């Protein structure tokens, strides 16, 4: 009996810990969002975060998107050749990129590049008393550090995903027309005839949610940092891992909401 | 003691972290215009005390009044208004890495007092001059400065908005004795010029005597001695005697485990 209770306790502890953390993250996110509509605002911090998240992430997102489009065209061509369905390559590329791969891969790339940097910066500010210093200078750290980053995340990811969508389709187009023998005009016609507004819009909505999640996990883990350099390292890892898992989980949920019959 | 209201009044302040009682029942009065130095060994709760007064840590029990107002009851806008009356020099400076020196110094002017950036930059240059730094230091970033210069910039930031109360957390930690004396001299000059009330915590005895009018010793979560800073070395209190003389023999037992 005692061993059963011990086993249940061993299962229950991490579950309760997960619930506690989920509650804390939710309250933290709501508090951050509430500062978006309550002055004073910090437009400089918002612009700085937007440039860091959108502009400086462009190269990595662009490279990821173009190679993904190229690989997708190659794979679907060789796969569909077994069913003599090579004509579907263009539509597979455009639907995969706009609905799934653009938002998810851009989200994962930005989580690695920006989410980690947010956690490291805010975590360092926490362990060096800079966050306390903000408070003593009559500045709410949530309003100054968190709210601008959340807004930047919501806006930056859709911008990046528009670029990723275009470059992903371009990658597929280049491979298909230069290596696989597709006619350029026919490929483009096939691409756009199968593409619907909901395909692009669902990707952009997903990316806005992913951007929020990346900023939220970066800020939360940075804000909750304890200890010194080791704590900052742990916060950085936690920010990237948690944001990546949440992106994949929310991708499933949002896909279900948009496309379930 | 006269019937004047103390600038800072602390009663029954207690704070524990888990099982560890850091502050048990701290009582302190700091009169307007005086400089109080709180001394005590490492880990005795000096920083916790100052952070409780600043509202950065919520105490478990007790009251803290600043100019007769209970700061623990303040929230939001009222707390930010209270912060507008204080300046704080953190132990490691706590300068904002991502901002140039002038913006660090002018941060409170811009955030609290809505001073325009151009004017705030000019005023930051003047304040840097008051702590012995050239105005062109303002264009540098904190990581480009030496430890002594960072402390001066942190002091400049603390005094920028001419606060009524100044807090100093270990102002000379990490500095050589000469630079420590220079920083202490600047602190005394600034406090006198502004007419502020000052509360400093330190375990540097030379610094304590230079900065303080009064001194109090924190040990075991309580104030065990309170008197003129000039009498620190002949206080007659066994705790203070052991601490000031750095003796291993006496009532203070160092905890080797946290």
Boltz contact constraints between the chains, C-beta under 6 A:
constraints:
  - contact:
      token1: [A, 128]
      token2: [B, 94]
      max_distance: 6.0
  - contact:
      token1: [A, 129]
      token2: [B, 90]
      max_distance: 6.0
  - contact:
      token1: [A, 129]
      token2: [B, 94]
      max_distance: 6.0
  - contact:
      token1: [A, 130]
      token2: [B, 94]
      max_distance: 6.0
  - contact:
      token1: [A, 130]
      token2: [B, 96]
      max_distance: 6.0
  - contact:
      token1: [A, 132]
      token2: [B, 56]
      max_distance: 6.0
  - contact:
      token1: [A, 133]
      token2: [B, 90]
      max_distance: 6.0
  - contact:
      token1: [A, 133]
      token2: [B, 94]
      max_distance: 6.0
  - contact:
      token1: [A, 136]
      token2: [B, 54]
      max_distance: 6.0
  - contact:
      token1: [A, 136]
      token2: [B, 83]
      max_distance: 6.0
  - contact:
      token1: [A, 136]
      token2: [B, 88]
      max_distance: 6.0
  - contact:
      token1: [A, 137]
      token2: [B, 107]
      max_distance: 6.0
  - contact:
      token1: [A, 137]
      token2: [B, 108]
      max_distance: 6.0
  - contact:
      token1: [A, 137]
      token2: [B, 111]
      max_distance: 6.0
  - contact:
      token1: [A, 138]
      token2: [B, 80]
      max_distance: 6.0
  - contact:
      token1: [A, 138]
      token2: [B, 83]
      max_distance: 6.0
  - contact:
      token1: [A, 138]
      token2: [B, 84]
      max_distance: 6.0
  - contact:
      token1: [A, 138]
      token2: [B, 111]
      max_distance: 6.0
  - contact:
      token1: [A, 138]
      token2: [B, 112]
      max_distance: 6.0
  - contact:
      token1: [A, 139]
      token2: [B, 111]
      max_distance: 6.0
